[in-house]
Amino acid sequence: MTSSSSNNNNGNELLQTKISEYSNFISQTLQPQLQSAVDAREETEAEISEYVQLKAKLQQIQSDAPKSIDTIVDISHSTIYCKAHISNPKIIYVNVGFGFQVEMTIEEAIQFITKRVEYLESFVLKHRVEVAARIAKDVENAIKLLEELGDELTTTGEAKRSY
């Protein structure tokens, strides 16, 4: 075996090692990060959607101005419900986070929801979209590098066969 052939084999082994390392990095690091970022973005979008629906319902209650409301209330994470009678629907309790519920009028709750949705859209969702896009770009760049290494390995293998 000549020195050139030996160097070529070492180069191919090194390229195969790098291809394996990048492939593992993509599948074990970048793809799970991307999935987490997409999941976080989707959670924020779902939260915004819930707030928008709640705001519409509150506006309907406000315009109808009922003296009382009979409804069904979720008491166990969408698995157990009970009937409820709300004698004064002008005052409600809004979960403002960290397990705190604050008594508000319907108008105050609508204002709170409007500000909360603005915050979620302007800061939280925007940030999560940027993070997901950045990780997606990292995945794309890693795949391009992997393809270039594969092309180089193919080219090196063809050059070896022509000797």
C-alpha positions in Angstrom: 0.0 0.0 0.0 1.4 3.4 -1.0 1.6 6.4 1.3 -1.0 8.2 -0.8 -3.4 5.3 -0.5 -2.8 5.1 3.2 -3.5 8.9 3.6 -6.6 8.5 1.5 -7.9 5.7 3.8 -7.2 7.8 6.9 -9.0 10.7 5.2 -12.0 8.5 4.4 -12.2 7.2 8.0 -12.0 10.7 9.3 -14.8 11.9 7.0 -16.9 8.9 8.0 -16.3 9.7 11.7 -17.3 13.3 11.1 -20.4 12.3 9.2 -21.4 10.0 12.1 -20.7 12.7 14.7 -22.8 15.3 12.8 -25.6 12.8 12.1 -25.7 12.0 15.9 -25.6 15.7 16.7 -28.6 16.4 14.4 -30.7 13.5 15.7 -29.8 13.7 19.4 -29.4 17.4 20.0 -30.8 19.6 17.3 -34.0 17.7 16.4 -35.1 17.4 20.1 -34.4 21.1 20.6 -36.4 22.0 17.6 -39.3 19.8 18.8 -39.2 21.5 22.2 -39.2 24.9 20.6 -42.1 24.1 18.3 -44.0 22.6 21.3 -43.4 25.8 23.3 -44.6 27.9 20.4 -47.8 25.8 20.0 -48.5 26.0 23.8 -48.3 29.8 23.6 -50.6 29.8 20.5 -53.1 27.6 22.4 -53.0 29.9 25.4 -53.7 32.9 23.2 -56.6 31.1 21.5 -58.1 30.2 24.9 -57.9 33.9 26.0 -59.5 35.0 22.7 -62.4 32.6 23.3 -62.8 33.6 26.9 -62.8 37.3 25.9 -65.6 36.6 23.3 -67.6 34.7 25.9 -67.2 37.5 28.4 -68.2 40.1 25.8 -71.3 38.0 25.1 -72.2 37.8 28.8 -71.6 41.6 29.1 -73.9 42.4 26.2 -76.6 39.9 27.3 -76.4 41.2 30.9 -78.1 38.1 32.5 -79.1 38.2 36.1 -77.7 34.7 36.6 -76.1 31.9 34.6 -76.6 28.2 34.7 -73.5 26.4 33.4 -71.3 23.3 33.5 -67.9 23.7 35.2 -64.8 21.6 34.6 -63.6 20.4 38.0 -60.9 17.9 37.0 -58.9 18.6 33.9 -61.6 18.0 31.3 -62.6 14.7 32.9 -65.2 15.6 35.5 -67.8 18.4 35.3 -70.5 19.6 37.5 -73.5 21.9 37.1 -73.1 25.4 38.5 -75.3 28.4 39.1 -73.7 31.8 39.0 -76.0 34.2 40.8 -73.9 37.4 40.0 -72.1 37.0 36.7 -70.9 40.6 36.9 -68.1 39.6 39.2 -65.7 36.8 38.1 -62.4 35.3 39.2 -59.5 35.3 36.8 -56.5 33.1 37.1 -53.6 35.6 36.7 -50.9 33.0 37.1 -48.9 31.3 39.8 -52.1 29.9 41.2 -53.6 33.3 42.0 -57.2 34.1 41.1 -58.2 37.8 41.2 -61.8 39.0 41.5 -62.7 41.3 38.6 -65.6 42.8 36.9 -66.3 41.5 33.4 -64.9 44.8 32.0 -61.7 44.5 34.1 -61.3 40.9 32.9 -61.7 41.9 29.3 -59.0 44.6 29.8 -56.8 42.1 31.5 -57.2 39.5 28.7 -56.5 42.2 26.0 -53.3 43.1 27.7 -52.3 39.5 28.3 -52.9 38.5 24.7 -50.9 41.6 23.6 -48.0 40.5 25.9 -48.2 36.9 24.7 -48.2 37.9 21.1 -45.6 40.6 21.3 -43.1 39.0 23.5 -43.6 35.4 24.4 -44.8 34.1 21.0 -42.4 36.3 19.1 -39.4 35.0 21.1 -40.6 31.4 20.8 -41.0 31.7 17.0 -37.5 33.2 16.8 -36.0 30.4 18.8 -37.7 27.8 16.7 -36.5 29.5 13.5 -33.0 29.7 14.8 -32.9 26.0 15.7 -34.5 25.1 12.3 -31.7 27.1 10.6 -29.1 25.2 12.7 -30.6 21.9 11.6 -30.6 23.1 8.0 -27.0 24.1 8.2 -26.0 20.9 9.8 -27.7 18.9 7.1 -25.9 20.9 4.4 -22.6 20.2 6.1 -23.5 16.6 6.3 -24.3 16.5 2.6 -21.0 18.3 1.8 -19.1 15.7 3.9 -20.9 12.9 2.1 -20.0 14.5 -1.3 -16.4 14.8 -0.2 -16.4 11.2 0.9 -17.8 10.2 -2.5 -15.3 12.4 -4.4 -12.4 11.0 -2.3 -13.6 7.4 -3.0 -13.8 8.1 -6.7 -10.4 9.6 -6.8 -9.0 6.5 -5.0 -10.6 4.2 -7.6 -9.0 6.2 -10.5 -5.5 5.5 -9.2 
